[in-house]
Amino acid sequence: MNRVILMGRLTRDPEVRYSQGERSMAIARYTLAVDRRGRRSQNQDGGDQQQTADFIPCVAFDRAGEFAERYFRQGMRVLVSGRIQTGSYTNRDGQKVYTTEVIVDDQEFADSKNSNAGGDSYAGGGGNYGGGNYGGSGYQQPSRPAPSSAIGDGFMNIPDGVEDEGLPFN
């Protein structure tokens, strides 16, 4: 099985090209900086001794590519799932170059719009590239009024006299 799930930050805005032919298709290329788990090693000067992130190239086609072009920006944290694809080609100097990249099946925002590192506004938090949950400028998620009995953390107080018997969980 060839399946990969990554969460990381975009190192720069996606680079998008369109294929030639009868039906033009978007091809978006971007790189995710994905933190490695574990402790960070520091040298004597207090600086990082070794790399703590991997930079993984991703390619999104068609609607996913259009979504990346429209809404993804440098610094955004995104969640990507897809498959790893390897390949090779011979460069101009006659040397064989090997490639590895993630072919994106699904991609979505991993942060809410208020926690974006760059401060730009975008509608995030679960926007799926093809399912109609579009994010980005121009889209406003409908706001729901807070219940009148809501407390500061967004949860409602349970009224006195309500028993646990009618609740669907233990």
Secondary structure, 3 states (H helix, E strand, C coil): CCCEEEEEEECCCCEEEECCCCCCCEEEEEEEEEECCCCCCECCCCCECCCCEEEEEEEEEHHHHHHHHHHCCCCCEEEEEEEEEEEEEECCCCCEEEEEEEEEEEEEECCCHHHCCCCCCCCCCCCECCCCCCCCCCCCCCCCCCCCCECCCCCECCCCCCCHHHCCCC
